[in-house]
Amino acid sequence: MEFTSSHLAVLVISVLSYVLYKRWKDPLRKIPGPKGLPLLGNTFSIKPEQMHVQLYDIAKKYGAVTKISLFNTPIVILNSTEACLEALIKKGTDFQGRPPLPRMWIFNPKSLAAAPFEHPDYSSLHRVAVTGLKSYGSGVAELERIMETTVAETIDLLQGKDGQPVDTHELSNGYIGCVMASILFGERYSYDDPICKSIHEMNDRLIQAIDPYSSGAILDIFPFLINFPFLFKYVHENIAKSQDMLNGFIMARINEAKASFETDQKRGCLDYFVEAHRNGVNGTGHKFDDDCIKGLVIDFIAGGMETSLSSISQTFLDLLHDQQLQKRLQAELDSQFEPTQTITMKDKNKLPLLSAYVLENLRYMNATPFLIPHFTLKDTEVAGYQIPANTRVLINAYYIAHNPDIYPEPFEIKPERFLDEDGKVVEAGHPSKHNLLTFGAGRRICPGELLAKSRIFLLLANILHKFDLQPVGELPDRDVRKYKLGILLSPPHVTARFVRRQ
């Protein structure tokens, strides 16, 4: 039969009718959001490095639930605490999936952070991770001892500098790396230890290789391109080198831990992972294998390094910009402790202003402005909107943390937001805490929340007690709206002098 212009017209009309019908039936069309181009959506109007600012403006304009589309892939964004908690807590497992993350899965096929909630290894990975953190050594007290020891070494390091300029980013990186190495491997490490240096290098490599806003992101958008390494040679080479480094370093440590493992003398979290491996802890019929151990080690390093690094770097920037805040925090410390004393976690209740500042820092900085993306596992709804299965969902924690209706003057640093009328840190139900979603909520809440808060508190308390922070040269802007978004939101580096207090 000859294909005529009439046949072509019928075909075109049929295709258009199908597309229009699908669009009309799509429940996501009812969710408000900026209009985009056919097939491309909002791809060219969203600037990756300023996505936190753009989605903030979209939330202000369109409300609690909004939608954008990137390369014709719809993304639902939750912009209110109520909508977020409905999705993360009330809806159970509906929103607990993870969207496809091909590059991450190359590095870490058993990642707790990136694994879909329905993945057969998820439950065991989560259980072992929490057990390692809570039961390590003598429990939480042992974690605190490690951090306190590393803080003491940091103070000694700064005293040795004798007021010379210090790169606060490198200082923070060294402190966090030493704490992380000790928690994982159960030994005491100094700043120049090869293990700590390897952790720094490995973390930097990983961040570069999976940066969602680098050229490598094309592999996440179009996963089939992973099978064609000649098309994006540099990206594939970077991934291969990073993978070799990760596997070499981590597997060496795992093999060492296995060879020296003793049930009654666990040294660090890695020993708990090895014990799970020996016991086959899973409960789903899947073995807790070497990939599971490696996955948890990578998650601990990547998750524990970058977020705390951003927050601690922000504290130095705040204190250098605001000398009055620095003096207020020092006055509180001076009222409670002698100059030679070392502050520990047991002293936290004596320092409500400092504790409130830590919370304010986490609110303002919000290193993961959208948390880790979620993915609906079945047809569900939130805030009255129908959300189909397999829909990408972002938690706009950045907007909530800077919503002026919740936090007046949201781009100012005000620790008082987290203090009650008696000068004590507010309780969990207070609006300031209730709306703070920095670590997420529900079953996929970050298990390292306590560790992160403790690291910031201990370092800040002891440094401020011993030193005055003075800027070197012109200070960079500390307006979070001007920060560039990469895999995380990070403040600019700053150099300071740490001058011993008289």
C-alpha positions in Angstrom: 0.0 0.0 0.0 1.3 3.4 -0.9 2.1 5.8 2.0 0.3 9.1 1.1 0.1 12.5 2.6 -3.3 11.5 4.1 -1.6 8.6 5.9 1.0 11.0 7.2 -1.6 13.4 8.5 -3.4 10.6 10.3 -0.1 9.5 11.9 0.8 13.0 13.0 -2.7 13.6 14.5 -2.6 10.2 16.2 0.8 10.9 17.8 -0.3 14.4 18.9 -3.5 13.1 20.3 -1.6 10.4 22.3 0.8 13.0 23.7 -2.0 15.4 24.7 -4.0 12.5 26.2 -0.9 11.4 28.3 -0.4 15.0 29.4 -4.0 15.4 30.3 -3.9 12.2 32.4 -0.6 13.1 34.1 -1.4 14.1 37.7 1.8 16.1 37.9 0.4 18.7 35.5 -1.7 20.0 38.4 1.5 20.9 40.4 2.5 24.5 39.8 5.9 25.5 38.6 7.7 27.5 35.9 6.9 26.7 32.3 9.5 25.0 30.2 10.3 24.1 26.7 8.9 21.0 25.0 11.0 18.0 25.7 13.7 20.1 27.4 11.6 21.5 30.2 13.5 24.0 32.4 16.9 22.5 31.6 18.3 25.8 30.2 16.7 28.1 32.7 18.1 26.3 35.8 21.7 27.2 36.5 23.3 24.3 38.5 25.7 26.4 40.6 22.8 28.6 41.7 20.1 26.0 41.9 19.6 26.6 45.6 18.8 30.3 44.9 16.6 29.6 41.9 14.5 26.9 43.7 14.2 29.3 46.6 12.6 31.9 44.3 10.4 29.2 42.7 9.2 28.2 46.2 8.3 31.7 47.1 6.3 32.2 43.9 4.5 28.8 43.6 4.1 27.5 47.2 4.5 24.4 49.3 4.7 21.9 46.4 6.3 22.9 43.0 7.6 21.2 39.9 10.4 21.6 37.4 11.4 19.5 34.5 15.0 18.7 33.3 15.4 16.9 30.0 11.7 16.1 30.1 12.1 14.4 33.5 9.7 15.9 36.1 11.1 16.7 39.6 8.7 17.5 42.4 10.0 19.9 45.1 8.6 20.0 48.6 9.0 23.5 50.1 7.2 23.3 53.4 8.0 21.4 56.6 4.5 19.9 56.6 4.8 18.6 53.1 8.3 17.2 53.8 7.3 15.5 57.0 4.2 14.0 55.3 6.4 12.5 52.7 9.3 11.4 54.9 7.4 10.2 57.9 3.6 9.9 57.5 3.8 8.2 54.1 6.0 5.4 55.3 8.1 4.0 52.5 6.3 5.7 49.6 9.0 8.3 49.2 12.0 6.4 50.4 13.5 5.3 47.1 16.5 6.8 45.4 16.6 7.8 41.7 19.1 6.1 39.5 22.6 7.3 40.3 24.8 5.5 37.7 28.1 7.1 38.6 27.7 6.5 42.3 26.8 2.9 41.7 30.0 2.4 39.8 32.0 3.4 42.8 29.7 2.1 45.5 27.1 -0.5 44.4 26.3 -1.1 48.1 26.0 2.5 49.2 23.6 3.0 52.2 23.0 6.6 51.2 22.3 5.9 47.5 20.7 2.5 47.7 17.0 2.3 47.0 14.9 1.6 50.1 13.6 -1.6 48.6 17.2 -2.8 47.8 17.7 -6.2 49.5 20.8 -4.9 51.3 19.4 -1.7 52.6 18.1 -2.9 55.9 21.3 -4.7 56.9 23.5 -1.8 55.8 21.4 0.6 57.9 21.4 -1.7 60.9 25.2 -2.3 60.8 26.0 1.4 60.3 23.9 2.5 63.3 25.3 -0.3 65.4 28.8 0.7 64.5 28.2 4.3 65.6 26.2 3.6 68.7 28.2 0.6 70.0 31.7 1.6 69.0 34.1 1.0 71.9 32.3 2.1 75.1 29.5 3.6 73.1 29.0 7.3 72.4 31.4 8.2 75.2 34.2 6.6 73.2 33.3 8.7 70.1 33.5 11.8 72.3 36.9 10.8 73.6 38.3 10.4 70.1 37.0 13.9 69.2 38.3 15.4 72.4 41.7 14.0 71.8 41.8 15.3 68.2 40.6 18.7 69.3 43.5 18.8 71.8 45.9 18.0 69.0 44.4 20.8 66.9 44.9 23.3 69.7 48.5 22.2 70.0 48.9 22.7 66.3 47.5 26.2 66.4 49.7 27.1 69.4 52.7 26.0 67.4 51.7 28.4 64.6 52.1 31.3 67.1 49.7 33.6 65.3 50.9 32.9 61.8 48.2 32.8 59.0 46.3 29.5 58.8 44.1 28.2 56.0 40.9 27.4 57.9 39.7 25.0 55.2 42.9 22.9 55.6 42.6 23.1 59.4 39.0 21.9 59.3 39.8 19.2 56.8 42.7 17.9 58.9 40.6 17.8 62.1 37.6 16.0 60.5 39.9 13.5 58.6 41.7 12.5 61.8 38.4 12.1 63.7 37.0 10.0 60.8 40.0 7.8 60.5 40.0 7.1 64.3 36.3 6.3 64.3 36.6 3.9 61.4 39.9 2.2 62.2 40.1 2.6 66.0 43.6 4.1 66.2 45.0 7.5 67.0 46.1 9.5 64.0 48.1 12.7 63.6 47.5 15.4 60.9 50.4 14.2 58.8 49.6 10.5 59.0 49.4 8.8 55.6 46.0 7.3 56.5 44.5 10.7 57.1 46.1 12.0 53.9 44.7 9.1 51.9 41.2 9.8 53.3 41.5 13.4 52.2 42.7 12.5 48.7 40.1 9.7 48.4 37.3 12.0 49.4 38.4 14.8 47.0 38.6 12.2 44.2 35.1 10.9 44.9 33.6 14.4 45.1 35.1 15.3 41.7 34.0 12.0 40.1 30.4 12.2 41.1 29.8 16.0 41.1 26.3 16.4 39.8 27.1 19.6 38.1 30.3 18.5 36.3 30.5 17.3 32.7 30.3 13.8 34.1 26.6 14.4 35.0 25.8 13.5 31.4 26.3 9.8 32.4 23.6 10.2 35.1 21.2 11.8 32.7 21.8 9.3 29.9 23.1 6.1 31.7 23.5 4.2 28.4 26.5 6.4 27.7 28.5 4.5 30.4 28.8 1.7 27.8 30.6 4.1 25.4 33.8 5.2 27.1 35.2 6.7 23.9 32.5 9.4 23.9 33.5 11.0 27.2 37.0 9.8 27.6 38.1 12.2 30.3 35.1 11.5 32.5 35.5 7.8 32.2 39.3 8.0 32.9 38.6 10.2 36.0 36.0 7.6 37.2 38.5 4.7 36.6 41.3 6.4 38.5 39.1 7.3 41.4 37.7 3.8 41.5 41.2 2.3 41.6 42.2 4.5 44.5 39.1 3.8 46.4 39.3 0.1 46.0 43.0 0.0 46.7 42.9 2.0 50.0 39.6 0.6 51.4 40.2 -3.1 50.5 43.7 -2.9 52.1 42.1 -1.6 55.4 39.3 -4.2 55.2 41.8 -7.0 54.7 43.9 -5.8 57.6 40.9 -5.6 59.9 39.8 -9.1 58.9 43.3 -10.5 59.7 43.5 -8.9 63.1 39.8 -9.1 64.1 39.0 -10.1 67.7 35.4 -10.4 68.8 35.9 -9.0 72.3 38.3 -6.2 71.3 36.7 -4.1 68.6 38.8 -1.1 67.7 36.6 1.0 65.4 33.4 0.9 63.3 35.2 -1.2 60.7 35.5 -4.0 63.1 31.7 -4.0 63.5 31.3 -4.2 59.7 33.8 -7.1 59.7 31.8 -8.8 62.4 28.6 -8.4 60.4 30.5 -10.0 57.4 31.5 -13.0 59.5 28.0 -13.5 60.9 26.4 -13.0 57.5 24.1 -10.3 59.0 21.4 -9.5 56.5 18.1 -11.2 57.1 17.1 -11.2 53.5 19.0 -14.1 52.2 21.7 -11.9 50.8 25.2 -12.2 52.2 26.9 -9.2 53.9 29.9 -9.2 51.6 33.0 -7.2 51.1 31.1 -4.7 48.9 28.7 -4.1 51.8 31.7 -3.3 54.1 33.3 -1.1 51.4 30.0 0.7 50.8 29.7 1.7 54.5 33.3 2.9 54.7 32.8 5.1 51.6 29.5 6.4 53.0 31.1 7.2 56.4 34.0 9.1 54.7 32.0 10.9 52.0 29.1 11.7 54.3 31.1 12.5 57.3 33.8 14.7 55.7 32.1 17.1 53.3 29.0 18.2 55.3 31.0 18.9 58.5 33.8 20.6 56.5 31.3 23.0 55.0 29.7 23.8 58.4 33.0 24.2 60.3 34.4 26.4 57.5 31.3 28.6 57.8 31.9 29.0 61.6 35.3 30.5 60.9 33.9 32.8 58.3 31.1 33.9 60.7 33.4 34.6 63.6 35.9 36.6 61.4 33.1 38.7 60.0 31.3 39.2 63.3 33.8 40.0 66.0 30.9 40.8 68.4 29.5 37.3 68.0 33.0 36.0 68.7 33.3 38.1 71.9 29.8 37.0 73.1 30.7 33.3 72.7 34.0 33.8 74.5 32.3 35.7 77.4 30.1 32.6 77.9 33.1 30.3 77.9 35.1 32.6 80.3 32.1 32.7 82.7 32.2 28.9 83.0 35.8 27.8 82.6 39.3 28.6 83.7 41.8 29.5 80.9 43.6 26.2 81.2 40.5 24.0 81.1 39.5 21.8 78.2 35.9 21.8 77.2 34.3 18.4 76.7 30.8 17.2 75.6 29.8 16.9 79.2 30.1 20.7 79.4 27.6 21.3 76.6 24.7 22.3 79.0 26.8 25.0 80.5 27.1 26.7 77.1 23.6 27.4 75.7 24.7 30.3 73.5 27.4 28.2 71.8 25.0 25.3 71.4 22.5 27.6 69.9 25.1 29.0 67.5 25.9 25.4 66.3 22.2 25.0 65.4 22.1 28.4 63.7 25.2 27.5 61.7 23.5 24.3 60.5 20.4 26.3 59.6 22.2 29.0 57.7 24.8 26.9 56.0 22.6 23.9 55.1 25.4 22.1 53.2 22.9 19.7 51.5 20.2 22.1 50.5 18.0 19.4 48.9 19.2 16.5 51.0 19.8 13.3 48.9 17.1 13.1 46.2 14.1 10.8 46.9 12.1 8.6 44.5 8.5 7.4 44.9 8.1 3.7 45.1 4.4 3.7 44.2 1.6 6.0 43.3 1.0 8.3 46.3 0.2 11.8 47.3 1.5 14.7 49.3 -0.2 18.0 50.4 -3.2 16.9 48.3 -1.3 16.4 45.0 -1.1 13.0 43.3 2.5 11.8 42.8 3.0 8.8 40.4 5.5 6.0 41.1 9.1 6.5 39.9 8.9 10.3 40.4 12.0 12.2 41.6 11.4 14.3 44.7 13.6 17.0 46.3 13.3 18.2 49.9 13.9 21.9 49.8 15.5 22.1 53.2 17.3 25.3 52.1 14.1 27.2 51.5 12.6 26.1 54.8 15.7 27.1 56.6 15.6 30.5 55.0 11.8 31.1 55.0 11.3 34.5 56.6 7.9 33.4 57.9 9.7 30.8 60.1 13.1 32.5 60.6 12.8 36.4 60.4 15.9 37.9 58.7 16.9 34.5 57.5 20.2 35.5 55.9 21.5 36.9 59.2 23.3 34.9 61.8 21.2 35.0 65.0 21.8 32.2 67.6 19.0 33.6 69.7 16.5 31.8 67.4 17.4 28.7 69.3 17.2 30.1 72.8 14.1 30.4 75.0 13.2 33.2 77.4 15.4 31.7 80.1 18.4 31.6 77.8 18.3 27.8 77.4 18.3 25.9 74.1 14.7 25.4 72.9 13.1 22.0 73.1 12.5 19.7 70.1 8.9 21.0 69.5 9.9 24.6 69.2 9.4 26.1 65.7 13.1 26.8 65.3 14.0 23.1 65.8 10.9 21.6 64.3 11.6 23.3 60.9 15.3 22.4 60.9 15.6 19.6 58.4 19.4 19.7 57.8 19.8 16.0 58.5 16.4 14.9 57.0 13.7 13.0 58.8 12.0 9.6 58.9 13.6 6.3 58.1 16.4 7.8 55.9 17.5 10.4 58.4 21.3 10.9 58.5 22.7 8.5 61.2 25.6 10.8 61.8 23.7 13.8 63.1 25.0 13.5 66.7 28.5 13.0 65.5 28.4 16.1 63.2 27.0 18.4 65.9 29.5 17.2 68.4 32.5 17.8 66.1 31.5 21.3 65.5 30.7 22.1 69.2 34.0 20.7 70.5 36.3 22.3 68.0 34.6 25.7 68.2 34.4 25.7 72.0 38.1 24.9 72.6 39.4 27.2 69.8 37.4 30.2 71.1 38.4 29.5 74.7 42.1 29.6 73.7 42.3 32.0 70.7 41.1 35.2 69.2 40.4 34.8 65.5 41.7 37.6 63.3 41.2 38.0 59.6 44.1 38.0 57.1 43.5 40.4 54.2 40.0 41.0 52.8 37.3 38.6 53.9 35.2 36.8 51.3 31.5 37.4 51.3 29.6 35.1 53.7 26.2 35.5 52.0 25.1 31.9 51.4 23.1 33.0 48.4 26.3 33.8 46.6 27.9 30.4 47.3 28.3 28.0 44.4 26.5 24.7 44.6 28.5 21.6 43.7 27.8 18.2 45.2 27.3 20.3 48.4 26.9 24.0 49.2 30.3 25.2 50.4 31.6 28.6 51.7 34.7 30.2 50.3 38.1 29.5 51.9 39.4 32.0 54.3 42.8 32.5 56.1 43.0 33.6 59.7 45.4 34.2 62.6 44.7 32.3 65.8 46.2 34.6 68.5 46.5 33.2 72.0 44.2 34.9 74.4 45.7 36.6 77.4 
